[in-house]
Amino acid sequence: MLQTFEFGEEPIDHFYCLVDRNIRPDGIDLASLRLTDPRNIDQQFRENGCLLMFTGDEIGSLIARGDLDRDNLHESMFHLAKKEGVL
C-alpha cells in the first residue's frame, strides 16, 4: 500500500512510503513511531514494513526522470521497488 505522511506544507515535509501489507495490513502507525529513538527511526520503518520512502521533492525528481508516474504513483513505486531489487 502507499501511505503518505505530511509534517508541513513544503514537498520536503511530505513523505511517500510503500508499505508491505503482509507486515502491516493497516499501514504504519505513526503514533507508535513517535516513541522511537530518532537514531533508530530507519530501522523502525523497515521493521514496520516500509519498503521505499521518498520525500515530495524526491518524488518530483523521480517523476521528472520518468521513473514514477504521477497518475499511478502506487503502482509505479511498486514497479520501481521490483526493478531496484527491493522486492
MIZA-326930 format. One record per residue (C-alpha): x, y, z. Coordinates in steps of 0.1 Angstrom, whole numbers, padded with zeros to 4 digits, always signed. Layout:
BEGIN
XYZ ...
This chain:
BEGIN
+0000+0000+0000 +0011+0036-0005 +0009+0057+0027 +0016+0094+0029 +0027+0114+0059 +0027+0152+0059 +0046+0172+0086 +0044+0206+0069 +0034+0224+0037 +0066+0220+0017 +0073+0190-0006 +0103+0181+0016 +0078+0177+0045 +0057+0151+0026 +0067+0115+0028 +0055+0087+0005 +0060+0052+0019 +0054+0019+0001 +0043-0004+0029 +0043-0042+0029 +0008-0052+0039 +0020-0086+0049 +0038-0069+0078 +0014-0040+0085 -0020-0047+0070 -0033-0013+0082 -0002+0007+0074 +0024+0022+0096 +0012+0036+0129 +0029+0070+0133 +0018+0073+0169 +0040+0043+0179 +0069+0055+0157 +0069+0089+0176 +0081+0070+0206 +0111+0056+0187 +0146+0069+0194 +0154+0091+0164 +0187+0073+0159 +0168+0041+0152 +0140+0055+0131 +0152+0039+0098 +0153+0005+0114 +0118+0010+0129 +0104+0020+0095 +0119-0012+0080 +0105-0033+0108 +0071-0018+0103 +0070-0028+0066 +0083+0003+0049 +0098-0009+0016 +0106+0025+0000 +0102+0060+0013 +0107+0093-0006 +0101+0129+0002 +0079+0150-0021 +0110+0165-0036 +0124+0131-0044 +0090+0120-0059 +0090+0151-0081 +0126+0142-0093 +0117+0106-0100 +0086+0117-0120 +0106+0141-0140 +0131+0114-0148 +0103+0091-0159 +0109+0065-0131 +0075+0072-0115 +0040+0080-0129 +0022+0109-0110 -0012+0095-0121 -0003+0060-0109 +0021+0066-0080 +0014+0034-0060 +0018+0010-0089 +0049+0028-0103 +0066+0028-0069 +0058-0009-0067 +0075-0015-0101 +0104+0007-0091 +0109-0014-0059 +0109-0046-0081 +0133-0030-0106 +0157-0020-0078 +0156-0054-0061 +0137-0043-0030 +0111-0069-0038 
